[in-house]
Amino acid sequence: MSRIGKQPIDIPAGVTVDVAGGNTVTVKGKLGELSRTFVKGITVTVEGGKAVVTRAEKRPDGAPLLKKDERLLKGCHGLTRTLVNNMIVGVTAGYKKQLNIEGTGFKAVLQGQVLSLSLGFAGPKLYPIPDGLKVTLDNPGVNITVEGISKELVGQAAARIRSYYPAEPYKGKGIKYVGEQIRRKQGKTVA
């Protein structure tokens, strides 16, 4: 039994968790709605204000699980519990990632649903903002904030923006997460 998977998930007031077919979970809250289908054999049930994730011990025909199925379900048990918990947190509080741009002339400009990044290349790098995300700029195009209800979507968008020019170790120029420590290197010494 998974130590993480067997822990029940508290459902806060104002959040509804609907389960269809035992493995399709829809979570609705004040910020929006998220839905996800999980592996067959993993079952999510809602009872008494808590969501409980369980895995099948036998196949639907009553036969014991095959080794590969048992291994898959063991691996997905804790993951499913964590994903359902992330959905509940997302629709109640949401997720946020903050990025910082350092470098002379480096800046970001928001043009509708497209983030334009001037990073010292011949042309600007354009990032189309996916639906469900909100991107804001502070401190004239130097600080970028990515917000949304899906933890995966927020993290992937922030990582994609950072990938255009990750902070380099010599001068520290580039895009980095707020609070990220860049390991600095010493440049060449002139004799």
N, CA and C atoms as a LAMMPS dump frame, in Angstrom:
ITEM: TIMESTEP
0
ITEM: NUMBER OF ATOMS
573
ITEM: BOX BOUNDS ff ff ff
-5.0000000000000000e+02 5.0000000000000000e+02
-5.0000000000000000e+02 5.0000000000000000e+02
-5.0000000000000000e+02 5.0000000000000000e+02
ITEM: ATOMS id mol type element x y z
1 1 1 N 0.848 -1.177 0
2 1 2 C 0 0 0
3 1 3 C 0.886 1.23 0
4 2 1 N 0.556 2.176 -0.845
5 2 2 C 1.328 3.403 -0.942
6 2 3 C 1.101 4.277 0.283
7 3 1 N 2.171 4.798 0.846
8 3 2 C 2.031 5.655 2.03
9 3 3 C 1.316 6.95 1.688
10 4 1 N 1.584 7.476 0.493
11 4 2 C 0.913 8.712 0.078
12 4 3 C -0.491 8.395 -0.409
13 5 1 N -0.637 7.344 -1.201
14 5 2 C -1.919 7.012 -1.809
15 5 3 C -3.015 6.681 -0.823
16 6 1 N -2.674 6.124 0.331
17 6 2 C -3.712 5.717 1.281
18 6 3 C -4.224 6.878 2.142
19 7 1 N -3.587 8.027 2.089
20 7 2 C -4.047 9.174 2.879
21 7 3 C -5.286 9.792 2.238
22 8 1 N -6.358 10.012 2.997
23 8 2 C -7.554 10.639 2.423
24 8 3 C -7.29 12.128 2.145
25 9 1 N -8.006 12.67 1.166
26 9 2 C -7.856 14.075 0.778
27 9 3 C -9.048 14.839 1.332
28 10 1 N -8.796 15.881 2.123
29 10 2 C -9.874 16.721 2.645
30 10 3 C -10.425 17.589 1.518
31 11 1 N -11.75 17.653 1.421
32 11 2 C -12.406 18.493 0.422
33 11 3 C -12.926 19.723 1.152
34 12 1 N -12.376 20.926 0.854
35 12 2 C -12.817 22.129 1.56
36 12 3 C -14.234 22.54 1.158
37 13 1 N -14.837 23.41 1.956
38 13 2 C -16.174 23.912 1.654
39 13 3 C -16.14 24.71 0.35
40 14 1 N -17.174 24.559 -0.456
41 14 2 C -17.238 25.283 -1.723
42 14 3 C -16.623 24.525 -2.889
43 15 1 N -16.098 23.333 -2.632
44 15 2 C -15.496 22.513 -3.697
45 15 3 C -16.323 21.248 -3.85
46 16 1 N -16.653 20.913 -5.103
47 16 2 C -17.368 19.669 -5.352
48 16 3 C -16.476 18.746 -6.17
49 17 1 N -16.43 17.49 -5.779
50 17 2 C -15.655 16.469 -6.483
51 17 3 C -16.643 15.43 -7.004
52 18 1 N -16.701 15.286 -8.328
53 18 2 C -17.582 14.308 -8.96
54 18 3 C -16.723 13.223 -9.589
55 19 1 N -17.133 11.977 -9.392
56 19 2 C -16.402 10.837 -9.949
57 19 3 C -17.334 10.091 -10.898
58 20 1 N -16.891 9.905 -12.144
59 20 2 C -17.676 9.159 -13.127
60 20 3 C -16.889 7.912 -13.524
61 21 1 N -17.524 6.762 -13.419
62 21 2 C -16.879 5.521 -13.815
63 21 3 C -15.764 5.083 -12.887
64 22 1 N -15.624 5.719 -11.747
65 22 2 C -14.599 5.324 -10.791
66 22 3 C -13.228 5.93 -11.031
67 23 1 N -12.943 6.359 -12.283
68 23 2 C -11.595 6.886 -12.526
69 23 3 C -11.568 8.21 -13.278
70 24 1 N -12.718 8.817 -13.588
71 24 2 C -12.755 10.157 -14.173
72 24 3 C -13.215 11.123 -13.084
73 25 1 N -12.337 12.055 -12.714
74 25 2 C -12.603 12.96 -11.6
75 25 3 C -12.768 14.378 -12.128
76 26 1 N -13.844 15.054 -11.701
77 26 2 C -14.09 16.452 -12.043
78 26 3 C -14.175 17.24 -10.749
79 27 1 N -13.36 18.278 -10.647
80 27 2 C -13.319 19.112 -9.437
81 27 3 C -13.761 20.515 -9.819
82 28 1 N -14.766 21.046 -9.096
83 28 2 C -15.267 22.396 -9.34
84 28 3 C -15.072 23.227 -8.081
85 29 1 N -14.611 24.464 -8.29
86 29 2 C -14.404 25.364 -7.169
87 29 3 C -14.628 26.799 -7.592
88 30 1 N -14.261 27.741 -6.719
89 30 2 C -14.519 29.154 -7.003
90 30 3 C -13.693 29.687 -8.172
91 31 1 N -12.535 29.08 -8.464
92 31 2 C -11.682 29.577 -9.542
93 31 3 C -11.93 28.902 -10.885
94 32 1 N -12.63 27.758 -10.882
95 32 2 C -12.883 27.086 -12.148
96 32 3 C -13.133 25.609 -11.974
97 33 1 N -12.921 24.867 -13.063
98 33 2 C -13.205 23.443 -13.078
99 33 3 C -12.063 22.694 -13.764
100 34 1 N -11.673 21.564 -13.177
101 34 2 C -10.637 20.704 -13.743
102 34 3 C -11.173 19.279 -13.815
103 35 1 N -10.781 18.562 -14.872
104 35 2 C -11.213 17.192 -15.037
105 35 3 C -10.047 16.343 -15.523
106 36 1 N -10.026 15.072 -15.09
107 36 2 C -8.927 14.186 -15.474
108 36 3 C -9.381 12.731 -15.375
109 37 1 N -8.901 11.918 -16.317
110 37 2 C -9.188 10.489 -16.299
111 37 3 C -7.916 9.746 -15.9
112 38 1 N -8.048 8.841 -14.946
113 38 2 C -6.903 8.109 -14.426
114 38 3 C -6.895 6.677 -14.951
115 39 1 N -5.858 5.926 -14.624
116 39 2 C -5.657 4.552 -15.07
117 39 3 C -6.789 3.664 -14.555
118 40 1 N -7.25 2.735 -15.395
119 40 2 C -8.254 1.769 -14.93
120 40 3 C -7.619 0.9 -13.85
121 41 1 N -8.372 0.658 -12.802
122 41 2 C -7.837 -0.098 -11.673
123 41 3 C -7.584 0.803 -10.482
124 42 1 N -7.483 2.115 -10.733
125 42 2 C -7.387 3.099 -9.649
126 42 3 C -8.77 3.71 -9.5
127 43 1 N -9.326 3.665 -8.304
128 43 2 C -10.684 4.153 -8.073
129 43 3 C -10.653 5.296 -7.067
130 44 1 N -11.383 6.356 -7.384
131 44 2 C -11.517 7.498 -6.473
132 44 3 C -12.955 7.507 -5.976
133 45 1 N -13.131 7.559 -4.667
134 45 2 C -14.468 7.637 -4.075
135 45 3 C -14.536 8.83 -3.145
136 46 1 N -15.724 9.434 -3.067
137 46 2 C -15.945 10.584 -2.179
138 46 3 C -16.895 10.132 -1.086
139 47 1 N -16.449 10.27 0.159
140 47 2 C -17.28 9.869 1.288
141 47 3 C -17.004 10.764 2.487
142 48 1 N -18.048 11.402 2.976
143 48 2 C -17.937 12.204 4.194
144 48 3 C -16.978 13.38 4.095
145 49 1 N -16.977 14.106 2.992
146 49 2 C -16.103 15.274 2.859
147 49 3 C -14.648 14.941 2.606
148 50 1 N -14.383 13.698 2.253
149 50 2 C -13.013 13.276 1.941
150 50 3 C -13.024 12.45 0.657
151 51 1 N -11.952 12.584 -0.105
152 51 2 C -11.773 11.759 -1.299
153 51 3 C -10.739 10.692 -0.962
154 52 1 N -11.036 9.454 -1.32
155 52 2 C -10.153 8.333 -1.018
156 52 3 C -9.778 7.646 -2.326
157 53 1 N -8.488 7.387 -2.504
158 53 2 C -7.977 6.728 -3.703
159 53 3 C -7.602 5.297 -3.326
160 54 1 N -8.147 4.339 -4.067
161 54 2 C -7.831 2.933 -3.819
162 54 3 C -7.425 2.277 -5.133
163 55 1 N -6.693 1.183 -5.025
164 55 2 C -6.326 0.452 -6.232
165 55 3 C -6.912 -0.953 -6.165
166 56 1 N -7.164 -1.506 -7.339
167 56 2 C -7.774 -2.833 -7.424
168 56 3 C -6.79 -3.89 -6.951
169 57 1 N -7.295 -4.86 -6.229
170 57 2 C -6.465 -5.964 -5.768
171 57 3 C -6.594 -7.166 -6.704
172 58 1 N -7.693 -7.174 -7.493
173 58 2 C -7.931 -8.265 -8.441
174 58 3 C -8.441 -7.696 -9.75
175 59 1 N -8.341 -8.487 -10.811
176 59 2 C -8.877 -8.091 -12.109
177 59 3 C -10.403 -8.137 -12.048
178 60 1 N -11.082 -7.473 -13.002
179 60 2 C -12.554 -7.465 -12.97
180 60 3 C -13.191 -8.862 -12.993
181 61 1 N -12.514 -9.85 -13.596
182 61 2 C -13.074 -11.207 -13.635
183 61 3 C -12.781 -11.991 -12.354
184 62 1 N -12.113 -11.371 -11.366
185 62 2 C -11.828 -12.017 -10.088
186 62 3 C -10.478 -12.702 -10.019
187 63 1 N -9.782 -12.784 -11.15
188 63 2 C -8.458 -13.408 -11.174
189 63 3 C -7.433 -12.465 -10.548
190 64 1 N -6.313 -13.009 -10.052
191 64 2 C -5.282 -12.123 -9.489
192 64 3 C -4.657 -11.248 -10.579
193 65 1 N -4.155 -10.113 -10.165
194 65 2 C -3.529 -9.179 -11.115
195 65 3 C -2.257 -9.779 -11.7
196 66 1 N -1.993 -9.431 -12.94
197 66 2 C -0.727 -9.808 -13.55
198 66 3 C 0.381 -8.966 -12.936
199 67 1 N 1.62 -9.446 -12.997
200 67 2 C 2.749 -8.715 -12.398
201 67 3 C 2.853 -7.305 -12.955
202 68 1 N 2.739 -7.154 -14.303
203 68 2 C 2.896 -5.818 -14.9
204 68 3 C 1.757 -4.889 -14.487
205 69 1 N 0.516 -5.425 -14.366
206 69 2 C -0.611 -4.6 -13.932
207 69 3 C -0.449 -4.182 -12.476
208 70 1 N 0.004 -5.111 -11.65
209 70 2 C 0.202 -4.806 -10.23
210 70 3 C 1.259 -3.719 -10.058
211 71 1 N 2.324 -3.828 -10.823
212 71 2 C 3.39 -2.83 -10.757
213 71 3 C 2.903 -1.456 -11.218
214 72 1 N 2.115 -1.419 -12.3
215 72 2 C 1.563 -0.16 -12.815
216 72 3 C 0.646 0.489 -11.784
217 73 1 N -0.246 -0.309 -11.194
218 73 2 C -1.185 0.246 -10.22
219 73 3 C -0.483 0.736 -8.963
220 74 1 N 0.539 0.013 -8.53
221 74 2 C 1.305 0.475 -7.364
222 74 3 C 1.953 1.817 -7.656
223 75 1 N 2.495 1.967 -8.846
224 75 2 C 3.155 3.216 -9.22
225 75 3 C 2.181 4.373 -9.377
226 76 1 N 0.951 4.076 -9.798
227 76 2 C -0.035 5.135 -10.051
228 76 3 C -0.875 5.502 -8.83
229 77 1 N -0.795 4.708 -7.772
230 77 2 C -1.632 4.945 -6.593
231 77 3 C -1.332 6.29 -5.934
232 78 1 N -0.096 6.494 -5.536
233 78 2 C 0.288 7.758 -4.899
234 78 3 C 0.212 8.93 -5.863
235 79 1 N 0.545 8.681 -7.135
236 79 2 C 0.471 9.735 -8.155
237 79 3 C -0.956 10.241 -8.315
238 80 1 N -1.911 9.315 -8.365
239 80 2 C -3.313 9.698 -8.525
240 80 3 C -3.777 10.54 -7.344
241 81 1 N -3.41 10.138 -6.136
242 81 2 C -3.804 10.904 -4.951
243 81 3 C -3.235 12.317 -5.005
244 82 1 N -1.978 12.44 -5.413
245 82 2 C -1.333 13.751 -5.496
246 82 3 C -1.976 14.61 -6.58
247 83 1 N -2.314 14.014 -7.719
248 83 2 C -2.942 14.781 -8.801
249 83 3 C -4.331 15.278 -8.405
250 84 1 N -5.104 14.456 -7.714
251 84 2 C -6.428 14.888 -7.248
252 84 3 C -6.269 16.015 -6.228
253 85 1 N -5.307 15.892 -5.327
254 85 2 C -5.051 16.953 -4.346
255 85 3 C -4.643 18.254 -5.048
256 86 1 N -3.798 18.161 -6.085
257 86 2 C -3.389 19.354 -6.831
258 86 3 C -4.58 20.007 -7.524
259 87 1 N -5.527 19.204 -8.006
260 87 2 C -6.721 19.751 -8.636
261 87 3 C -7.55 20.528 -7.614
262 88 1 N -7.687 19.986 -6.418
263 88 2 C -8.47 20.654 -5.373
264 88 3 C -7.804 21.958 -4.952
265 89 1 N -6.485 21.938 -4.764
266 89 2 C -5.762 23.165 -4.411
267 89 3 C -5.865 24.189 -5.542
268 90 1 N -5.81 23.725 -6.787
269 90 2 C -5.879 24.623 -7.941
270 90 3 C -7.186 25.377 -8.034
271 91 1 N -8.319 24.711 -7.783
272 91 2 C -9.607 25.391 -7.907
273 91 3 C -9.946 26.223 -6.673
274 92 1 N -9.202 26.058 -5.574
275 92 2 C -9.453 26.884 -4.389
276 92 3 C -8.475 28.06 -4.297
277 93 1 N -7.177 27.799 -4.44
278 93 2 C -6.173 28.865 -4.28
279 93 3 C -5.468 29.21 -5.582
280 94 1 N -5.342 28.266 -6.495
281 94 2 C -4.619 28.507 -7.747
282 94 3 C -3.116 28.359 -7.55
283 95 1 N -2.404 28.401 -8.665
284 95 2 C -0.943 28.274 -8.638
285 95 3 C -0.316 29.484 -9.315
286 96 1 N 0.905 29.794 -8.887
287 96 2 C 1.595 30.964 -9.421
288 96 3 C 3.087 30.69 -9.486
289 97 1 N 3.711 31.083 -10.604
290 97 2 C 5.165 31.019 -10.755
291 97 3 C 5.629 32.412 -11.17
292 98 1 N 6.742 32.843 -10.584
293 98 2 C 7.284 34.156 -10.902
294 98 3 C 8.66 34.001 -11.526
295 99 1 N 8.886 34.758 -12.592
296 99 2 C 10.153 34.747 -13.306
297 99 3 C 10.739 36.142 -13.293
298 100 1 N 12.065 36.204 -13.382
299 100 2 C 12.765 37.479 -13.373
300 100 3 C 13.721 37.504 -14.557
301 101 1 N 13.747 38.621 -15.289
302 101 2 C 14.635 38.764 -16.439
303 101 3 C 15.762 39.706 -16.048
304 102 1 N 17.006 39.254 -16.256
305 102 2 C 18.164 40.097 -15.979
306 102 3 C 18.996 40.217 -17.239
307 103 1 N 19.479 41.402 -17.492
308 103 2 C 20.332 41.639 -18.655
309 103 3 C 20.024 43.002 -19.265
310 104 1 N 21.035 43.634 -19.806
311 104 2 C 20.859 44.944 -20.417
312 104 3 C 20.006 44.814 -21.67
313 105 1 N 18.912 45.542 -21.723
314 105 2 C 18.028 45.518 -22.873
315 105 3 C 17.079 44.336 -22.906
316 106 1 N 17.148 43.443 -21.94
317 106 2 C 16.247 42.293 -21.902
318 106 3 C 14.929 42.743 -21.282
319 107 1 N 13.822 42.423 -21.928
320 107 2 C 12.521 42.794 -21.379
321 107 3 C 11.428 41.946 -22.011
322 108 1 N 10.248 42.012 -21.435
323 108 2 C 9.081 41.301 -21.937
324 108 3 C 7.958 42.296 -22.167
325 109 1 N 7.165 42.049 -23.212
326 109 2 C 6.019 42.899 -23.538
327 109 3 C 4.84 41.983 -23.811
328 110 1 N 3.686 42.332 -23.273
329 110 2 C 2.479 41.539 -23.473
330 110 3 C 1.67 42.164 -24.6
331 111 1 N 1.421 41.387 -25.662
332 111 2 C 0.658 41.862 -26.814
333 111 3 C -0.564 40.966 -26.977
334 112 1 N -1.636 41.298 -26.275
335 112 2 C -2.828 40.456 -26.307
336 112 3 C -2.565 39.133 -25.613
337 113 1 N -2.68 38.024 -26.339
338 113 2 C -2.43 36.694 -25.789
339 113 3 C -1.061 36.16 -26.199
340 114 1 N -0.134 37.06 -26.528
341 114 2 C 1.22 36.669 -26.925
342 114 3 C 2.216 37.432 -26.055
343 115 1 N 3.179 36.693 -25.485
344 115 2 C 4.242 37.307 -24.702
345 115 3 C 5.455 37.45 -25.61
346 116 1 N 5.908 38.687 -25.802
347 116 2 C 7.06 38.959 -26.662
348 116 3 C 8.272 39.226 -25.772
349 117 1 N 9.335 38.425 -25.963
350 117 2 C 10.53 38.524 -25.131
351 117 3 C 11.699 39.042 -25.96
352 118 1 N 12.24 40.182 -25.59
353 118 2 C 13.44 40.727 -26.235
354 118 3 C 14.633 40.277 -25.412
355 119 1 N 15.426 39.327 -25.966
356 119 2 C 16.498 38.705 -25.201
357 119 3 C 17.854 38.801 -25.886
358 120 1 N 18.037 39.796 -26.732
359 120 2 C 19.326 39.983 -27.369
360 120 3 C 19.494 39.21 -28.667
361 121 1 N 18.462 38.525 -29.127
362 121 2 C 18.528 37.826 -30.401
363 121 3 C 18.14 38.787 -31.521
364 122 1 N 18.242 38.348 -32.767
365 122 2 C 17.913 39.192 -33.908
366 122 3 C 16.452 39.649 -33.879
367 123 1 N 15.565 38.777 -33.416
368 123 2 C 14.149 39.121 -33.301
369 123 3 C 13.622 38.695 -31.956
370 124 1 N 12.443 39.18 -31.591
371 124 2 C 11.883 38.787 -30.292
372 124 3 C 11.394 37.344 -30.31
373 125 1 N 11.448 36.7 -29.164
374 125 2 C 10.893 35.358 -28.995
375 125 3 C 9.427 35.528 -28.61
376 126 1 N 8.529 34.863 -29.318
377 126 2 C 7.095 34.993 -29.069
378 126 3 C 6.57 33.726 -28.405
379 127 1 N 5.833 33.895 -27.319
380 127 2 C 5.23 32.771 -26.619
381 127 3 C 3.721 32.993 -26.56
382 128 1 N 2.93 32.179 -27.306
383 128 2 C 1.466 32.307 -27.208
384 128 3 C 0.985 31.752 -25.864
385 129 1 N 0.221 32.536 -25.144
386 129 2 C -0.246 32.155 -23.812
387 129 3 C -1.419 31.182 -23.955
388 130 1 N -1.311 29.973 -23.381
389 130 2 C -2.404 28.991 -23.491
390 130 3 C -3.655 29.448 -22.74
391 131 1 N -4.805 28.902 -23.151
392 131 2 C -6.054 29.193 -22.456
393 131 3 C -5.968 28.681 -21.026
394 132 1 N -6.56 29.412 -20.101
395 132 2 C -6.548 29.001 -18.706
396 132 3 C -5.402 29.596 -17.901
397 133 1 N -4.515 30.35 -18.56
398 133 2 C -3.403 30.99 -17.859
399 133 3 C -3.529 32.496 -17.929
400 134 1 N -3.009 33.141 -16.897
401 134 2 C -2.975 34.606 -16.858
402 134 3 C -1.519 35.008 -16.65
403 135 1 N -0.992 35.823 -17.555
404 135 2 C 0.391 36.283 -17.458
405 135 3 C 0.366 37.789 -17.231
406 136 1 N 1.076 38.237 -16.195
407 136 2 C 1.167 39.666 -15.91
408 136 3 C 2.634 40.074 -15.829
409 137 1 N 2.888 41.334 -16.142
410 137 2 C 4.245 41.888 -16.107
411 137 3 C 4.311 42.994 -15.067
412 138 1 N 5.401 43.03 -14.327
413 138 2 C 5.641 44.081 -13.331
414 138 3 C 7.002 44.698 -13.606
415 139 1 N 7.225 45.855 -13.021
416 139 2 C 8.533 46.51 -13.054
417 139 3 C 9.059 46.597 -14.484
418 140 1 N 8.337 47.392 -15.329
419 140 2 C 8.491 47.48 -16.781
420 140 3 C 9.125 46.299 -17.499
421 141 1 N 8.394 45.19 -17.563
422 141 2 C 8.803 44.05 -18.365
423 141 3 C 9.939 43.216 -17.822
424 142 1 N 10.259 43.351 -16.531
425 142 2 C 11.371 42.592 -15.964
426 142 3 C 10.869 41.401 -15.135
427 143 1 N 9.726 41.541 -14.49
428 143 2 C 9.154 40.464 -13.686
429 143 3 C 7.919 39.906 -14.383
430 144 1 N 7.888 38.582 -14.561
431 144 2 C 6.769 37.905 -15.212
432 144 3 C 6.101 37.007 -14.181
433 145 1 N 4.767 37.066 -14.1
434 145 2 C 4.007 36.205 -13.205
435 145 3 C 3.047 35.377 -14.04
436 146 1 N 3.114 34.055 -13.876
437 146 2 C 2.227 33.128 -14.578
438 146 3 C 1.291 32.535 -13.542
439 147 1 N -0.037 32.675 -13.746
440 147 2 C -1.025 32.188 -12.795
441 147 3 C -2.056 31.33 -13.502
442 148 1 N -2.595 30.349 -12.767
443 148 2 C -3.641 29.494 -13.315
444 148 3 C -4.094 28.482 -12.287
445 149 1 N -5.082 27.642 -12.668
446 149 2 C -5.595 26.652 -11.729
447 149 3 C -4.955 25.283 -11.928
448 150 1 N -4.324 25.055 -13.065
449 150 2 C -3.675 23.773 -13.322
450 150 3 C -2.188 23.88 -13.002
451 151 1 N -1.727 23.098 -12.046
452 151 2 C -0.325 23.133 -11.638
453 151 3 C 0.591 22.753 -12.797
454 152 1 N 0.173 21.764 -13.586
455 152 2 C 0.979 21.325 -14.725
456 152 3 C 1.119 22.42 -15.764
457 153 1 N 0.002 23.065 -16.094
458 153 2 C 0.012 24.096 -17.135
459 153 3 C 0.839 25.305 -16.713
460 154 1 N 0.722 25.716 -15.442
461 154 2 C 1.5 26.852 -14.936
462 154 3 C 2.993 26.523 -14.959
463 155 1 N 3.358 25.342 -14.478
464 155 2 C 4.763 24.947 -14.448
465 155 3 C 5.352 24.797 -15.834
466 156 1 N 4.568 24.228 -16.76
467 156 2 C 5.067 24.031 -18.117
468 156 3 C 5.244 25.363 -18.841
469 157 1 N 4.303 26.303 -18.648
470 157 2 C 4.412 27.615 -19.288
471 157 3 C 5.622 28.375 -18.748
472 158 1 N 5.823 28.34 -17.423
473 158 2 C 6.967 29.035 -16.826
474 158 3 C 8.28 28.415 -17.313
475 159 1 N 8.337 27.093 -17.392
476 159 2 C 9.553 26.432 -17.87
477 159 3 C 9.823 26.749 -19.331
478 160 1 N 8.763 26.842 -20.127
479 160 2 C 8.92 27.165 -21.55
480 160 3 C 9.441 28.588 -21.725
481 161 1 N 8.902 29.534 -20.965
482 161 2 C 9.371 30.923 -21.042
483 161 3 C 10.835 30.992 -20.613
484 162 1 N 11.19 30.291 -19.549
485 162 2 C 12.566 30.286 -19.046
486 162 3 C 13.52 29.647 -20.053
487 163 1 N 13.035 28.683 -20.82
488 163 2 C 13.909 27.957 -21.756
489 163 3 C 14.405 28.819 -22.914
490 164 1 N 13.777 29.959 -23.166
491 164 2 C 14.231 30.822 -24.259
492 164 3 C 15.624 31.383 -23.998
493 165 1 N 15.952 31.64 -22.735
494 165 2 C 17.285 32.146 -22.392
495 165 3 C 17.51 31.897 -20.901
496 166 1 N 17.856 30.661 -20.497
497 166 2 C 18.104 30.392 -19.071
498 166 3 C 19.279 31.225 -18.563
499 167 1 N 19.228 31.605 -17.325
500 167 2 C 20.29 32.431 -16.746
501 167 3 C 21.633 31.724 -16.855
502 168 1 N 22.621 32.434 -17.391
503 168 2 C 23.944 31.834 -17.572
504 168 3 C 24.814 32.104 -16.349
505 169 1 N 25.826 31.264 -16.097
506 169 2 C 26.552 31.323 -14.828
507 169 3 C 27.625 32.41 -14.739
508 170 1 N 27.981 33.088 -15.832
509 170 2 C 29.085 34.041 -15.779
510 170 3 C 28.633 35.435 -15.361
511 171 1 N 27.627 35.975 -16.027
512 171 2 C 27.131 37.304 -15.655
513 171 3 C 25.745 37.238 -15.024
514 172 1 N 25.106 36.103 -15.107
515 172 2 C 23.768 35.96 -14.535
516 172 3 C 22.672 36.469 -15.443
517 173 1 N 22.987 36.747 -16.721
518 173 2 C 21.979 37.247 -17.653
519 173 3 C 21.01 36.13 -18.013
520 174 1 N 19.765 36.507 -18.254
521 174 2 C 18.785 35.548 -18.719
522 174 3 C 17.538 35.546 -17.858
523 175 1 N 16.749 34.491 -18.012
524 175 2 C 15.484 34.361 -17.293
525 175 3 C 15.658 33.308 -16.207
526 176 1 N 15.227 33.654 -14.985
527 176 2 C 15.303 32.703 -13.875
528 176 3 C 14.051 32.821 -13.03
529 177 1 N 13.779 31.761 -12.27
530 177 2 C 12.672 31.797 -11.323
531 177 3 C 13.042 32.715 -10.165
532 178 1 N 12.052 33.37 -9.581
533 178 2 C 12.303 34.202 -8.412
534 178 3 C 12.711 33.275 -7.273
535 179 1 N 13.836 33.548 -6.663
536 179 2 C 14.352 32.72 -5.579
537 179 3 C 15.323 31.65 -6.041
538 180 1 N 15.484 31.464 -7.343
539 180 2 C 16.42 30.461 -7.855
540 180 3 C 17.847 30.962 -7.684
541 181 1 N 18.723 30.093 -7.212
542 181 2 C 20.121 30.451 -7.033
543 181 3 C 20.895 29.997 -8.266
544 182 1 N 21.526 30.926 -8.954
545 182 2 C 22.348 30.6 -10.117
546 182 3 C 23.768 30.394 -9.624
547 183 1 N 24.323 29.23 -9.88
548 183 2 C 25.69 28.944 -9.458
549 183 3 C 26.638 29.703 -10.357
550 184 1 N 27.328 30.68 -9.815
551 184 2 C 28.168 31.562 -10.599
552 184 3 C 29.563 30.96 -10.793
553 185 1 N 30.116 31.223 -11.98
554 185 2 C 31.485 30.762 -12.306
555 185 3 C 32.368 31.966 -12.497
556 186 1 N 33.641 31.749 -12.27
557 186 2 C 34.606 32.812 -12.48
558 186 3 C 34.984 32.836 -13.949
559 187 1 N 35.068 34.032 -14.514
560 187 2 C 35.444 34.159 -15.916
561 187 3 C 36.937 33.94 -16.116
562 188 1 N 37.379 34.122 -17.348
563 188 2 C 38.792 33.933 -17.642
564 188 3 C 39.615 35.015 -16.961
565 189 1 N 40.78 34.636 -16.474
566 189 2 C 41.669 35.618 -15.857
567 189 3 C 42.722 36.007 -16.894
568 190 1 N 42.994 37.296 -16.953
569 190 2 C 43.992 37.806 -17.898
570 190 3 C 45.33 37.809 -17.193
571 191 1 N 46.34 37.236 -17.835
572 191 2 C 47.668 37.13 -17.223
573 191 3 C 48.392 38.457 -17.228
